[in-house]
Amino acid sequence: MRLVSVWLHVLGIVAWIGGLAYQAHVLGPAARRGGAGVFAEAARRGRPIAWTAVAVVALTGFYNVTRLGPLERVIESGAGLLLANVDFDKVMSALVCVAVVWTNLAYLLTTAPLLVARLRGPAAADAYLARGNVYWSAGQPRLYKYALADFRQVLKYDPDNDEARQKIDTIEGIYRSMGRPIPEVSQEP
């Protein structure tokens, strides 16, 4: 039970921080360009996830602290010294990285199609570019077709976008080097 509680605690932190990062780095810029309605809709849809994550973190954190026992026993067992010597900067950096990647994928894959369907112009281009970059940065060739589709959508809304054009060329080059056919154009909105 203790290990489950610790993993739930970490998972809650990952979901919570990842959701905040998604709002700050994807929805915020899109809302500034395309209006606050997109941000409000995503925040409304993400609110249950955020509050669930906060509740899981609070409950599992309390449970984990109570399982340590009296303070004297914790210090005598060496756990207190171990916790005192942990480099929290490195641990927090690793948690933030995992949170950003994992939760951005989850949020983007579930909410981005709905939100992008409502966007037009530069805001849609930014949203597709952000999601395409998530697929691209995962570094998994099986996700490149999705990145390619999103980068093509960027050019639909912003034909002069050099970043999308460069990444399309790179991904198509990767497909050619692997001897695979280049995926056709996606039919997304």
Secondary structure, DSSP 8 states (H G I E B T S, - for coil): -HHHHHHHHHHHHHHHHHHHHHIIIIIHHHHHHH-HHHHHHHHHHHHHHHHHHHHHHHHHHHHHHHTT--HHHHHHHTHHHHHHHS-HHHHHHHHHHHHHHHHHHHHHHHHHHHHHHH--THHHHHHHHHHHHHHHHTT-GGGHHHHHHHHHHHHHH-TT-HHHHHHHHHHHHHHHHTT----------
